[in-house]
Amino acid sequence: MRTQPLSPPATTELPGRPRAGLGRMALAVVAALLYLVAVPLLLADRPYFLNVLTNASILSFASLGVWVTFTIGRINIAQGAFAMIGGYVTAILSTRYGLPFWLCLPFSAVVAALVGIAIGLPILRLRGVYFAMITLSLTEAVRLAFLNGGDLTKGATGIVNIPQPAGIQTPVAFYLLAACLLILGLLAVRRLATSRIGWVFRSLRQNEDLAASFGVDVARYRVVAFAFSCAMGGIAGSFFAVFHQNIYPASYSVQDSINFMLYCFLGGLDHVLGPVVGAFLLVIAFELLGELQQYQALLYGILMIVVMLFLPNGILSLELGRGDRR
């Protein structure tokens, strides 16, 4: 009697996992459409609120780059420096050479990435507080460089009257551009985090020596992560230069670089959405509570301590923790 070969059971995969994945994807698509369509329609006659959301979107975009450097185990407090580099590249190219914004934007990203590679090659060998202190000093060094840049950077007076791109001169238009950049940045970082390179980044955060023993080119991957982060900072700086139509050496300070890092900590370092949640929460909260602006640094410090003590994995760890228990 011939017996039929056993077929694999129909329940080899955990039930609900594919459905949950499709549900999350559908939720993300709906959220993106609402952010791109519903929000500008509802707030079309309220430019102040649109500008707040525009700022939050680009700050989230820049913070996503900082999150990438966290995946390799580095605390990056220099994103303000690369935002300044991107802003000045756009300002110089558009005012002195007449290049359109759509060419200045990728140029700003490339220049910021190249500077990041040149700086990252020596300093990425450092770890922990040593790397953090070097990047903290880097923000101030870049500010001083542009302050003493002579006629090229206009010194303390900065560069003003930066031309805005044709068709993007209203709060709604800038909001849509910022929203598109944020969504594209999220998709790019998400794809990077779930790819083979993303797994290599996480292995570097866990143990660089062990990763090197398996043949991973540790130095190259560290530089790739840092260059990607710097490019995102350059794009954010380019956008802000055109959005405000000016840039000064004081436009970005050490406090701005710390804020980019704080957004990541507050939202959660274990999730791609962490920087976005942290940035939107803090930016909107401080805009709504305008009378607390003078105490912003103090409140940020207190918030940082509270988060590290009670939510070391950020706000998103609350929902993730419930999901794990289920």
Secondary structure as GFF3:
##gff-version 3
##sequence-region A 1 326
A	DSSP	alpha_helix	17	33	.	.	.	ID=ss1
A	DSSP	pi_helix	34	38	.	.	.	ID=ss2
A	DSSP	alpha_helix	39	42	.	.	.	ID=ss3
A	DSSP	alpha_helix	47	70	.	.	.	ID=ss4
A	DSSP	alpha_helix	79	96	.	.	.	ID=ss5
A	DSSP	alpha_helix	101	123	.	.	.	ID=ss6
A	DSSP	alpha_helix	128	147	.	.	.	ID=ss7
A	DSSP	three_ten_helix	155	157	.	.	.	ID=ss8
A	DSSP	beta_strand	159	160	.	.	.	ID=ss9
A	DSSP	alpha_helix	171	194	.	.	.	ID=ss10
A	DSSP	alpha_helix	196	206	.	.	.	ID=ss11
A	DSSP	alpha_helix	208	213	.	.	.	ID=ss12
A	DSSP	alpha_helix	218	244	.	.	.	ID=ss13
A	DSSP	beta_strand	246	247	.	.	.	ID=ss14
A	DSSP	three_ten_helix	249	251	.	.	.	ID=ss15
A	DSSP	alpha_helix	254	267	.	.	.	ID=ss16
A	DSSP	alpha_helix	274	288	.	.	.	ID=ss17
A	DSSP	three_ten_helix	290	295	.	.	.	ID=ss18
A	DSSP	alpha_helix	296	310	.	.	.	ID=ss19
A	DSSP	alpha_helix	316	325	.	.	.	ID=ss20
###
